[in-house]
Protein backbone atom coordinates (compact mmCIF):
# COMPACT_ATOMS: atom_id res chain seq x y z
CA UNK A 1 0.00 0.00 0.00
CA UNK A 2 1.28 3.45 -0.89
CA UNK A 3 1.40 5.90 2.00
CA UNK A 4 -0.76 8.99 1.53
CA UNK A 5 1.21 12.21 1.73
CA UNK A 6 -1.36 14.34 3.55
CA UNK A 7 1.13 17.18 3.72
CA UNK A 8 0.89 17.54 -0.07
CA UNK A 9 -2.35 19.43 -0.89
CA UNK A 10 -2.58 17.98 -4.40
CA UNK A 11 -2.28 14.38 -3.21
CA UNK A 12 -4.76 14.99 -0.40
CA UNK A 13 -7.28 16.65 -2.74
CA UNK A 14 -7.06 13.79 -5.27
CA UNK A 15 -7.39 11.20 -2.53
CA UNK A 16 -10.48 12.89 -1.11
CA UNK A 17 -11.99 13.21 -4.60
CA UNK A 18 -11.43 9.47 -5.20
CA UNK A 19 -13.05 8.63 -1.86
CA UNK A 20 -16.01 10.87 -2.64
CA UNK A 21 -16.54 9.13 -5.98
CA UNK A 22 -16.65 5.77 -4.16
CA UNK A 23 -19.57 6.79 -1.92
CA UNK A 24 -22.80 5.19 -3.20
CA UNK A 25 -25.61 7.56 -4.13
CA UNK A 26 -29.20 6.46 -3.54
CA UNK A 27 -31.44 6.49 -6.59
CA UNK A 28 -34.36 7.79 -4.54
CA UNK A 29 -35.13 9.03 -1.07
CA UNK A 30 -34.89 6.77 1.96
CA UNK A 31 -37.33 7.14 4.82
CA UNK A 32 -35.85 7.09 8.32
CA UNK A 33 -36.81 3.98 10.26
CA UNK A 34 -38.40 4.95 13.55
CA UNK A 35 -40.20 2.95 16.21
CA UNK A 36 -43.92 2.43 16.39
CA UNK A 37 -46.15 3.70 19.13
CA UNK A 38 -47.20 0.96 21.57
CA UNK A 39 -50.86 1.39 20.59
CA UNK A 40 -50.27 1.38 16.80
CA UNK A 41 -53.02 -0.22 14.76
CA UNK A 42 -52.43 -3.02 12.26
CA UNK A 43 -52.93 -0.47 9.47
CA UNK A 44 -50.14 1.75 10.82
CA UNK A 45 -47.85 -1.27 11.23
CA UNK A 46 -48.54 -2.32 7.62
CA UNK A 47 -47.72 1.17 6.31
CA UNK A 48 -44.50 1.35 8.37
CA UNK A 49 -43.47 -2.13 7.23
CA UNK A 50 -43.99 -1.08 3.59
CA UNK A 51 -41.77 1.98 4.16
CA UNK A 52 -39.05 -0.14 5.75
CA UNK A 53 -39.14 -2.68 2.91
CA UNK A 54 -38.95 0.11 0.31
CA UNK A 55 -35.94 1.65 2.06
CA UNK A 56 -34.13 -1.69 2.33
CA UNK A 57 -34.85 -2.45 -1.33
CA UNK A 58 -33.47 0.97 -2.32
CA UNK A 59 -30.29 0.36 -0.32
CA UNK A 60 -29.81 -3.11 -1.80
CA UNK A 61 -30.42 -1.86 -5.33
CA UNK A 62 -27.94 0.98 -4.88
CA UNK A 63 -25.24 -1.28 -3.46
CA UNK A 64 -25.77 -3.88 -6.21
CA UNK A 65 -25.27 -1.22 -8.88
CA UNK A 66 -22.06 0.20 -7.41
CA UNK A 67 -18.73 -0.54 -9.00
CA UNK A 68 -16.03 -1.96 -6.72
CA UNK A 69 -13.39 0.46 -5.51
C-alpha positions as CSV (number, residue, x, y, z in Angstrom):
1,X,0.0,0.0,0.0
2,X,1.3,3.4,-0.9
3,X,1.4,5.9,2.0
4,X,-0.8,9.0,1.5
5,X,1.2,12.2,1.7
6,X,-1.4,14.3,3.5
7,X,1.1,17.2,3.7
8,X,0.9,17.5,-0.1
9,X,-2.4,19.4,-0.9
10,X,-2.6,18.0,-4.4
11,X,-2.3,14.4,-3.2
12,X,-4.8,15.0,-0.4
13,X,-7.3,16.6,-2.7
14,X,-7.1,13.8,-5.3
15,X,-7.4,11.2,-2.5
16,X,-10.5,12.9,-1.1
17,X,-12.0,13.2,-4.6
18,X,-11.4,9.5,-5.2
19,X,-13.1,8.6,-1.9
20,X,-16.0,10.9,-2.6
21,X,-16.5,9.1,-6.0
22,X,-16.6,5.8,-4.2
23,X,-19.6,6.8,-1.9
24,X,-22.8,5.2,-3.2
25,X,-25.6,7.6,-4.1
26,X,-29.2,6.5,-3.5
27,X,-31.4,6.5,-6.6
28,X,-34.4,7.8,-4.5
29,X,-35.1,9.0,-1.1
30,X,-34.9,6.8,2.0
31,X,-37.3,7.1,4.8
32,X,-35.9,7.1,8.3
33,X,-36.8,4.0,10.3
34,X,-38.4,5.0,13.5
35,X,-40.2,2.9,16.2
36,X,-43.9,2.4,16.4
37,X,-46.2,3.7,19.1
38,X,-47.2,1.0,21.6
39,X,-50.9,1.4,20.6
40,X,-50.3,1.4,16.8
41,X,-53.0,-0.2,14.8
42,X,-52.4,-3.0,12.3
43,X,-52.9,-0.5,9.5
44,X,-50.1,1.8,10.8
45,X,-47.8,-1.3,11.2
46,X,-48.5,-2.3,7.6
47,X,-47.7,1.2,6.3
48,X,-44.5,1.4,8.4
49,X,-43.5,-2.1,7.2
50,X,-44.0,-1.1,3.6
51,X,-41.8,2.0,4.2
52,X,-39.1,-0.1,5.8
53,X,-39.1,-2.7,2.9
54,X,-39.0,0.1,0.3
55,X,-35.9,1.7,2.1
56,X,-34.1,-1.7,2.3
57,X,-34.9,-2.4,-1.3
58,X,-33.5,1.0,-2.3
59,X,-30.3,0.4,-0.3
60,X,-29.8,-3.1,-1.8
61,X,-30.4,-1.9,-5.3
62,X,-27.9,1.0,-4.9
63,X,-25.2,-1.3,-3.5
64,X,-25.8,-3.9,-6.2
65,X,-25.3,-1.2,-8.9
66,X,-22.1,0.2,-7.4
67,X,-18.7,-0.5,-9.0
68,X,-16.0,-2.0,-6.7
69,X,-13.4,0.5,-5.5
